[in-house]
Structures are given as C-alpha cells and as structure tokens.
Amino acid sequence: MSALLKADVPISGDIPTKSKLLTMVLMTGFVSLAAAAAQASAVETTSLGELSEVHQALLSAALGARDDRYRAQGEGDGFLLASPAQGLTASVAGDGIEMRGSKEAVRMHLLGWGCEPAFRPAVGGRAAAEANRVEIRREGLTEWYFAGPLGVEQGFTIATPAAGCEAADELVIELAI
C-alpha cells in the first residue's frame, strides 16, 4: 500500500529571513509549557482533557522526557521510541519512520518541501536522539518525534526556506506513506 500525504502550510507574519522557523503540528514552543503548568495549577479541577491540544502535547513531551519508558533506545542506525499506553513503537532512522501497533505497521518518509515552483527534494538525513526526542536532521530541515504518555508526536522545523520560497505564502511538506 502506498499513499502520498501533502500538507500546504500557510506562512504568515513578519518572519526574519535569517531565522525562518516553521513547526508543524500545533507546537508553539516550550515557553507554552510554563503557561500550561500555570493554567493547570491555577484551577485545581483542571483535567488533561480541558487543556488545549498544544498544552497537552507539551505536557506529554515533558513528562515523557522524565520517564524511562519513553526514552529513545538505539536500534541499528536509528532509534526506537515507545508509547506503552497506546501499544505503539516507532523506529526512526535517517530514511524515515515505521510506526507499529499491535496489528498494523505504517512506514513514512519525507519526499521534500518547498513551494511552487521551488520544491526541494529530501535527501537522506542523520538520526539523533536525546531523552524522548528523535530528530532526523537534513540540510535546512529537521523532522522530529517525541514519545510521551499521549503517544508519539511528529513535527518539522524549517531552518532555511527552499531557494525561491522566501516570499511564498505557502509551504508544502510532502510525505510518502
């Protein structure tokens, strides 16, 4: 089975050219973690489900970083992440990720990113891990994965826009599944 996933991400705001960063998947940064903690402690009856998806993801990543069950383990030329509550494992290497559940597995890899007409094909990357985070580092782009109590989260950080995309309104990230 083969499928193609294509995400068009609108780019807005005044972003300095030297430090264009785009993080997919509702991740706004670790600064929000403090806000989530403050929100949770300010209201004694706050449950995880009442927090925004961003705050849930940040808390899951932070909790996973402190729990050995979610720590990345070396596996061949990559790393293995686990999310026991969901029965998931994720093998992450420089050429992509394979997610496995109890009955099924899905393989995914980055084909490229950019804008029309400047599309930048992905070249093999290098996997690196710290705590519960695994990154696939490529020139201009880092693909990342976190494991935590809520599952495995994926995101992308674009350090440099593809040539010709500096003034683009949309960024395309293309994945093969």
C-alpha positions as CSV (number, residue, x, y, z in Angstrom):
1,M,0.0,0.0,0.0
2,S,1.4,3.4,-1.0
3,A,-0.1,6.8,-0.4
4,L,1.1,10.4,-0.6
5,L,0.5,13.0,2.1
6,K,0.9,16.6,1.1
7,A,0.4,19.4,3.6
8,D,0.1,23.0,2.5
9,V,1.1,25.2,5.4
10,P,0.2,28.9,5.2
11,I,3.1,31.2,6.3
12,S,2.0,34.5,7.8
13,G,3.5,37.3,9.8
14,D,6.8,39.1,9.7
15,I,9.4,36.3,10.0
16,P,13.1,37.4,9.8
17,T,14.7,35.9,6.7
18,K,17.8,34.5,8.6
19,S,15.7,32.6,11.1
20,K,12.6,31.4,9.4
21,L,11.3,28.6,11.5
22,L,8.1,26.6,10.9
23,T,7.0,24.0,13.4
24,M,4.1,21.8,12.2
25,V,1.7,20.0,14.5
26,L,0.4,22.8,16.8
27,M,3.7,23.1,18.7
28,T,4.3,26.6,19.8
29,G,7.5,26.1,21.8
30,F,8.5,25.1,25.3
31,V,7.5,28.6,26.6
32,S,3.9,27.3,26.4
33,L,4.8,24.5,28.9
34,A,5.1,27.1,31.6
35,A,1.7,28.5,30.6
36,A,0.2,25.0,30.7
37,A,1.6,24.4,34.1
38,A,0.4,27.7,35.4
39,Q,-3.1,27.0,33.9
40,A,-3.2,23.6,35.5
41,S,-2.1,24.8,38.9
42,A,-4.4,27.8,38.9
43,V,-7.5,25.7,38.6
44,E,-7.5,22.7,40.9
45,T,-10.1,20.9,38.9
46,T,-8.4,21.1,35.5
47,S,-8.1,17.8,33.8
48,L,-5.8,16.9,30.9
49,G,-8.7,16.9,28.6
50,E,-9.5,20.5,29.4
51,L,-6.1,21.8,28.3
52,S,-5.6,22.8,24.7
53,E,-4.1,20.4,22.3
54,V,-0.9,22.4,22.3
55,H,-0.6,22.2,26.1
56,Q,-1.4,18.5,26.1
57,A,1.4,17.9,23.6
58,L,3.9,20.0,25.5
59,L,3.0,18.2,28.8
60,S,3.2,14.8,27.2
61,A,6.6,15.6,25.8
62,A,7.8,17.0,29.1
63,L,6.5,14.0,31.1
64,G,8.0,11.6,28.6
65,A,11.4,13.2,28.9
66,R,11.4,12.3,32.6
67,D,10.1,8.7,32.3
68,D,12.4,6.0,31.1
69,R,9.5,4.1,29.3
70,Y,9.6,6.9,26.7
71,R,13.3,7.3,26.3
72,A,14.7,6.7,22.8
73,Q,16.7,3.5,22.6
74,G,19.4,2.9,20.0
75,E,18.3,0.5,17.2
76,G,20.6,-0.2,14.2
77,D,21.3,3.1,12.5
78,G,18.4,4.8,14.3
79,F,16.3,4.8,17.4
80,L,13.2,3.2,18.9
81,L,10.5,5.2,20.7
82,A,7.7,3.6,22.6
83,S,4.3,4.7,23.9
84,P,3.2,1.8,26.1
85,A,-0.3,3.2,26.9
86,Q,-1.2,3.2,23.1
87,G,0.8,0.0,22.4
88,L,2.9,1.9,19.8
89,T,6.5,1.7,18.9
90,A,8.3,3.9,16.3
91,S,11.5,3.1,14.6
92,V,13.2,6.3,13.4
93,A,16.2,6.4,11.2
94,G,17.7,8.8,8.6
95,D,15.4,7.5,5.9
96,G,12.1,7.8,7.8
97,I,9.9,6.2,10.4
98,E,8.0,3.0,10.9
99,M,5.1,3.1,13.4
100,R,3.9,-0.3,14.7
101,G,0.8,-1.1,16.7
102,S,-0.4,-4.4,17.9
103,K,-1.8,-5.4,14.5
104,E,-0.5,-2.9,11.9
105,A,2.5,-1.0,10.8
106,V,2.9,2.2,8.7
107,R,6.1,3.4,7.1
108,M,6.5,7.1,6.2
109,H,9.3,9.1,4.8
110,L,9.8,12.7,3.7
111,L,9.9,13.3,-0.1
112,G,10.6,17.0,0.1
113,W,9.5,20.5,0.9
114,G,9.3,23.9,-0.6
115,C,6.8,26.0,-2.6
116,E,5.6,26.2,-6.2
117,P,7.8,26.2,-8.3
118,A,10.7,25.7,-6.0
119,F,10.4,22.3,-4.5
120,R,13.4,20.9,-2.5
121,P,13.7,17.0,-2.7
122,A,14.6,15.4,0.6
123,V,18.0,13.8,0.8
124,G,18.9,11.2,3.5
125,G,19.3,12.5,6.9
126,R,21.0,11.6,10.1
127,A,19.0,10.4,13.2
128,A,20.0,11.8,16.6
129,A,18.3,11.3,20.0
130,E,18.1,13.0,23.3
131,A,15.7,11.7,26.1
132,N,12.4,11.0,24.4
133,R,13.0,13.1,21.3
134,V,14.5,11.7,18.0
135,E,15.4,14.1,15.2
136,I,16.2,13.4,11.5
137,R,18.5,16.2,10.6
138,R,18.7,17.3,7.0
139,E,20.1,20.5,5.3
140,G,17.6,23.2,6.0
141,L,15.0,21.0,7.8
142,T,14.7,18.9,11.0
143,E,12.0,16.2,11.3
144,W,11.3,15.4,14.9
145,Y,9.4,12.9,17.0
146,F,8.5,12.9,20.7
147,A,7.2,10.0,22.8
148,G,5.1,10.6,25.8
149,P,2.0,9.3,27.7
150,L,-0.3,10.7,25.0
151,G,1.5,8.9,22.1
152,V,4.2,9.8,19.5
153,E,4.1,13.3,18.0
154,Q,5.7,14.4,14.8
155,G,6.8,17.8,13.6
156,F,9.1,19.7,11.3
157,T,11.4,22.7,11.9
158,I,12.4,24.6,8.7
159,A,15.6,26.4,9.3
160,T,16.1,27.8,5.8
161,P,13.4,28.2,3.1
162,A,14.0,26.4,-0.2
163,A,15.5,28.7,-2.7
164,G,12.8,30.7,-4.3
165,C,10.4,30.4,-1.4
166,E,11.5,33.4,0.6
167,A,8.3,35.4,-0.2
168,A,5.9,32.4,-0.6
169,D,2.6,32.3,1.1
170,E,2.5,28.5,1.4
171,L,5.0,25.8,2.3
172,V,4.5,22.3,1.0
173,I,5.8,19.3,3.0
174,E,5.3,16.1,1.1
175,L,5.5,12.6,2.7
176,A,5.2,9.1,1.3
177,I,3.2,6.6,3.3
